[in-house]
Amino acid sequence: MKKIAIFDLDGTLLYTLNDLKTAVNYALSQFNYSPKTIETIRKSVGNGVEKLIERVVPEGKNNQNFSQILDTFKNYYKENMYNETYPYDGIIDLLKNLHNKNVKIAVVSNKFDSAVKELCNKYFANLVDYSCGENEILGIKKKPSPDTVLKVLSEFKIKKENAVFIGDSEVDIQTAKNAQIDCISVTWGYKTKEFLIDNGAKIIVNCAKDLENYI
């Protein structure tokens, strides 16, 4: 059994798409841009909120309103990120079982740091030992950079061979590869099984119980 399980958040532990879509469309509406579908949001997430907004606004970062739209999105999402968000089936039991077996649990996400910490506290209080989100202002690069994962391993003084990264996207697969740790990909998130295989997934699980067995 691994000594630490490092999880992605969106699409791995929590279903968050509806609240992300609502926040994106609220921000776009304030500048008279057309709303986006859930599928557009699904395809646009995974690389942090700045990249998300870049992908959904006309002309991306070259849009004169880009910074204001990003700020509007963040402010709205902070106040509305619990409306339709929920843990996937079996996740709470999985985390409890790992916790009872003395496996450390960390969450590493490209979502902005304050939202990651608040969501983990609300849904997984006392089950997550460490959580961090995007905080490049401190010089910690987003996934697929290994920076956040290596920071977790350093924090707990755990060797790479005793760690595993769990996620639902190609970003997570590449992050684990860059950090030189094992990776488990889940099929209940925002990417298809075929997509994960095409992007180098080696171990793929379809439910939380199978994930627990691998860990």
Secondary structure, DSSP 8 states (H G I E B T S, - for coil): --SEEEE-SBTTTEE-HHHHHHHHHHHHHTTT-----HHHHHHH-SS-HHHHHHHHSTTGGGSTTHHHHHHHHHHHHHHHTTSS-EE-TTHHHHHHHHHHTT-EEEEEEEEEHHHHHHHHHHHHTTT-SEEEEEBGGGTB--TTSSHHHHHHHHHHT--GGGEEEEESSHHHHHHHHHHT-EEEEESSSSS-HHHHHHTT-SSEESSHHHHHHH-
